[in-house]
Amino acid sequence: MSKGKILIVEDDRDIAEMVDYNLKEEGYETVCAFNGEEGVKLAKKESPDLIILDIMLPIIDGFEVCRILKKEQITAEIPVIILSAKSQETDKIVGLELGADDYVTKPFSPRELIARIRAILRRGRA
């Protein structure tokens, strides 16, 4: 039985595959998008339990994706974890103020990311 569905929006296929692999090993169902536009479409279509979102994406950047998802009624309540190489304090603040639930900087530990996912999903069920 799946622990939940997670949408990974990440243009770096190596990172997307690594996150995908680790989440599947933990029992999550995954869906991947490789640009912002595809990410928005899949979020609406798949209704994931959580979204892992990169910032530097082609077509629509991650900040704009987050803004769009939090405005749309169908996706507004889906938790978002930003996973980005952008580690400046201002980037983190912008992401969190746009509605992201957490911000993890690259390089990152897959185990820490999974622990953060579990914590957010636990809070959502409470």
Secondary structure, DSSP 4 states (H G I P E B T S, - for coil): --S-EEEEE-S-HHHHHHHHHHHHHTT-EEEEESSHHHHHHHHHHH--SEEEE-SS-SSS-HHHHHHHHHHSTTTTTS-EEEEES---HHHHHHHHHTT-SEEEESS--HHHHHHHHHHHHHHHH-
